[in-house]
Amino acid sequence: MATEDERWGPTLSLAERDRRWRGIRALMSGRALDAILVGSFQGRERLESYLIDDFFDSIVVFPVRGEPCVLSFATGRVSRAQESARRGFPPWVKDIRIGFGGARAASVLREWRLDRGRIGLVGFGPTAPGESEGLLPYGFYKNLTENLPAATIEDFTRDFTDFILVKSAEELALLRHAATVSEAACAAMIEAARPGVSEAEVYAAITGEIHRRGCATRYPFLSLQSGPDNLGWGAPSWTLRAEPPRILARGDLVQAEIHTCAGGQEAQVQMSVALDPVDAEIGKCERVARQSYEAGLAAVRPGVSFGEVVAAMERPLAAAGCWAKTPLLHTLTFGATGFSPVHREQIAGTPEAAIETAPVGVRRGDLVLQPGMTLELEPNACLGTKRVNIGAAVIVTATGAEELNSLPTRVHHRG
């Protein structure tokens, strides 16, 4: 019988809190900052959570010395933290107050006599996919600066998010647990996906397995698309508008991007199930996607640049005449992203070409990999409007890469 810890995964220690706080403060000292402000603002990465091991929809006022303060807009969030403390899981921060916004954060800094200091602000863009211009509300920034006229406000976003890229042993333990849950969700998807079943039933099987095992999902929670030639990606349309779920049929590919999270660590996977018989072009895309995955896995090691891994994964697509709709890989969490421009000429004159007009390439290709970084290898190979997407997270180790999943790294066929 599994112990409760084995069933639900590890928790984070105060030593991990102190490691994070110490590392962030070292960066702050290097910039001569007196404090930083970190809020979620409904952003994808929930950046506040990194400092407090929780999510209050709050702002963390974090000084270079002394105890931080959490400002939450909702009493219910604080009551929840108090209940966790009663159960033996006290909050990382003792000073939790009700109140929110730029003026309220400024009042805390005035209380600490830092209203003439140097203040770092986390949230300028880019902060996540879809957040290229950041996530800071205008009202927050306006109220903050108006109430701190003598302070110097600086961008601290990349310093903060780059620190998060290198995971500790405790964080990697959480990531491995989340990956184990993702593997179970993939198995549930294989079992659920069959002709005559609706996308909604497959969606429920995947998310049900994740939540049953005590994990959560991160936006967009679960991307799920089906059909013999569907280039669409993202959450299924029926979760967003008045449109019925599609019924699966033979010849379909059922593809999902699953965002399993445990303790803030996301073990993303790209899962594909083929309802045979599928056509020859799908078979070719399947082989090329797997070759791209293997090339990326072989290329990952300390000292290699992110761009070099993108180039390795791109080569099988270039040789086979395939193009890629979505990135070939990205960091976990947000940092570097690698798109490929190869063979996009094959969609010329199609509706797809009309929307694929922005230049594609690599963001932060010069980022050098180091042990403890995590990457999502997610190769997708397309021929015209046929597309296969597979992949999962890997950990950069001292000698190469540690694979965290097996099922989502290849297409699974159901007769």
N, C-alpha and C positions, 0 to 999 in steps of 0.2 A: 504494500500500500504506500503510495507516494506521500511524503510529508507535505504539509501545507506550503512550505517554501518551494518545494519541487513542483508543486502543482501551479502555483501562482507566480513564480519567479522571484528574483531577489529584490530587496529594497536598498535604498542608498543610505550610507552612513554619514555621520557628522564629519568624519574624516574626508569624505568626498566633498561635502559642502565647503570645508576649510580649504581643500585643494583648489576648488573653483574660485572662491573668494580671493585666495592668496594670488592666484595667477592673474585674475582680472585686475587686482590692485597693483601688481607689478607693472602691468601695461599702463594703468592710470598714472603711476608714479613716473614712468618714462615719458609721459606726455604732460607732466606737471598739472594733472587734473585734480581738483578737490572733491568732485563727486561726479557720478553719472546718473542718468535717468533712463530706465529701461521699462517699456510698457508693451503689452500684447497688442492693443488696439485692433483686436480681431485678426491679426496677421497670421499667416499659415504656420510660422515656426514657433509662435508663443514664446517669444524671447524672454519675457519675465521669468518663465518657469525655470530657466537655467540657474537663476540665482536663488530660487525659493523652493524648488522641488514641489511645485503646486501650480494651480491656475486659478487666479482670483478675478480675472479681467481687471488687472490692477496696474499700477505704476510702482516700480521699486526705485526708491531714492537711496542710492548706494554711495556712501562716502569712502574716501580713500583710507580713512581711519575711523574706527567706531562702529556702532551697530547700524545696520540699514533700517529703513522704514518702508512698509508696504501700505499703499493707499488703494483701498478697494471701494468701488461705488456701491456695493450691495452687502447688507448685513448678513444675508443668507450665506454668502461665501465664507464670511468669518465664522459664522456659527458652525459651518461644516468643518472648518479647521479645528475649532474647539472640540467637536465630536471626535475627530481623528486623534486629538491629544488624549481624550478620555480612553480611547482604545489602545493607547500606547505608542502612537505615532505623532509626536509633537511637531509643530511647524519649525522650519529652519530659522525663521525670523520672529522675534518676540514682539517687536513694535509694529502691530498691524492696526491701522486706523481706517475709519470710514471717511470717505471723501475722495474726489477724483479730479483730474484736469490739471491744466497748466498752472492756474493760480494756486491750487492746493499744493502742488509740488513746490512752487516757489515759496510758499509759506513755511514749509519744512526747511528749506535751505536758509531762509532768513532766521528761523529758530536756531539753526546750527551756525549762524553767522558766516554763511558761505555765499551771501547774496552779492558779494563783490568778487567772488572766486571764478575759477575756470571750471565750467560744467560741460561734461561730455554727454551728448545726446545720441542714443541708439535708436535707429529707425529711419534714417535717410536711406534712399535707395541705392542699389537694389537690395531687397531683403528676402525675396523668394520669387519663384515663378509667378508672373502676374503682378508683381510688386516692384517693377523696374524703377519707379520713382519714389519708392519708400512706402511707409505705412503711417506716417505721422499726420494726424488731422490738423488742418489749418488752425482750427480754434484752439487746440492744445498749444501749438507753437506760439500763436499770437498772445494768448493769456500768459504763457510762461515768460516770454521776452518782455512783455509790458510790465510784469510784476518783478522782473529782475533787470532793470535798466542798466545797472552798473556791472552786471556779470558778463563774462565772456563765454559764449555758447559755441561749442565745437562738435564736429561730427566724430563719433566714436564707433560707428557701426561696423566697419570692416575689422577693426581691432577686436571687437567683441565676437563677431561671427567666425573669424579665423581661429580664435582661441578654441571655440567649440568644435572645430573640425577634427582635432586630435583627441581621441577618446581615452579615458582612463580605464583601468582594469574593471572597475565597478560598472562603468558605462558599457563596456564591451560585454559584460555578463548579461546586462539587460538586453542588449542588442541580440545576443545569441538566443535568449529566451524568446524575444519577439519573433526571431526567424523560425524558431521551432513552432510557434503558433501559426506563422504564415504557411509553413509546410503542411500543417494539419488543415488549414483553410484551403490550400491547393488540392489536397486529397478530397475534401468535401466538394470542391468544384468539379473534379473529375467524375465523382459519383453522381452529382446532380445534373450535369450537362448531357442531355440526350434528346433525340428528336421528339417533338410534341410537348416539350416542357417550355414554360415561359422564361424569359430572362429574369423575371421577378423571383422565380423559385430558385434559380442559380444564385442570384444576389443574396437571397435570404440564407441559403446554405453556407455561403462564404462568411458573411458577417455574423451569422449565428455561431459559427465555430469560433470566431475570434472573440466574441463577447462571452461565450460560454467558458472560455479559458482565462477570463479576467483581463483581457487586453482591450484596447480601443483602436480607433482608426483616425487618421489625420486627413484633412481636406486634400483632395476631393473625395476622401473616404474609400470609395471603390469605383474605379472606372470599369465599365463592362459594356462591350460591344459584340455584336454577332452578325454573321452573314458570310457569304462566299467572297465578297469583295468590298468590305466596309472599311474605309479609311478614317472614319470618325473615331475620335478618342475623347475620353472624359466620362463623367457620370452618364448613365443611360438617360435618354431623353424623357422617359416616363417618370423619372424622379424630379424633373425640372419643369415639365409642362403637361398639359392635358393630352397625353398621347399614350395609347395602350402599350404594354410590354410586348416585344416581339416574341413569336413562337419559334423555337429552334427547329431546323430541318436538316436532313442529310445534305452533305456538301458544305455545311457551315464550318467556319472557325468561330469558336467562342473564346474571346480574349479579355483578360482582366488585368488591371493594375491595382494591387492590394497594398494598402498603407497601414500595416499593423504597427501599433505603438505600445511600448512598455516603458513606463517611467520616463517618457520623453524621448526614447530612442526608437527610431522608425526603421523597421526591417521591410522595406518595400520589395515587392516581387512583381514580375510580369508573367502571367500564366496563360497558356494557350491550349485549348482542347479542340481537336479536329473530329468532326462527326463524319466519318468516312462514308462514301468515297469523296475525297477532295481532288481538285484538278492538279495537273502537272505543274502549273506555275506556283501554286501553293506549296507543292512538294519542293520545288527549287528554292523558294523563299525560306522554307524550313531549314534546308541544309545550309544555306548561306548565313542565316541568323545564328545557327549553332557554331559555324566556323568563326563568325565574328566574336561570339562569346568566348570561345576557346582562345582566340588570339588576344583578346583583352585580358583574360585570366593569366596568360603566359607573360604579358607585358607588365603587369602590376608588380612593382617592387620598390623599395626605398631608393630615392635618388633619381627616379624617372620622373619626367614632367607629366602632368595631366595630358597635355597635348600629344605626347608620344603615345600614350595609351589610346587616345582617340584615333591617331593615325594607324595604329595596329588593327583596331577594330574596323576601320574604314576599308582596309585593303581587300578583304574578301568580297565586300559589296562592289568595289570598283572592278575587280576581276570578273565578277559574275554578271555585271550589267544591271545591278540593283540600285535603287535609291532608298533613302531613309526619310520617313515622315517626322519622326520624333527623335530626341537625342539618343546617341549610342551609349552614353554614360553621363553620370553626374556625381558630385560628392554628396555625402550625407553628413551633416546637414548642408544648407545652402552655401555655395561657394563657386564651384566651377561646373560648367555644362558644356557638352560636346556634341554639336550637330555636324552632319556631313552634307556637302553640296553635290556629291557625285551623282551623275546620271539623271539629274532632274529634267533633262531635255525630253525624256520619254513621256512626260505629262503635258508637253506643249499642246496648246489648242484645246485642252480639256477644262472642265469647270474647276478641277483641282489646281491647274496652273494659274487660274485667275485669282486664287487666294494665296498661293505660295509665291508671293512677290517680294517678301522681305529677304535681305541677304542672310545666309545661315553660315555659322562657323563656330569657333570655340571661344567660350568665355573663360578667361584666366588659364589659358593653356600653359603658362609658365609656372603654375603652381607645382611645387616639387613635392612628391609623395614622401611621407615619412611614416614609420610604424605607429599604429593607432588611428590613422585616418581610415575612413570607410567610404566605399564607392558603391554605386548602383550600376552594375553592368546590365544594360537593357537594350541589346541590339535589336533593331527592326529592319527587315529586308522587304522591299517593295518592288513589284513588277507591275507597272501601270497602277491599277486600283486594288491589286492583291497585296496583302500585307501580313507578315508574321512577326510577332513581338514576343521575345522571351527574356528572361534574366532575373537576377537577384543581387543582393548585397554581398560584398566581400570586404574583408579587413586586410589592410596593408600590414604585413608582419615584418620581422627583421630580415627575412629571406625571400619573401614573395607575397602571396595572397592566400588567405583562408576563405574557402567557400562556405557560406552559411546555409545554402539550400541546394536541393537536388531536383525536386519535381519541376519547379518553374524554369529550369535551364534548358528544357527541351519541350517540343510539342508532344502532347499525349493524344493518341488516336483511339476513338471508340467506334466499333463496327456497327 
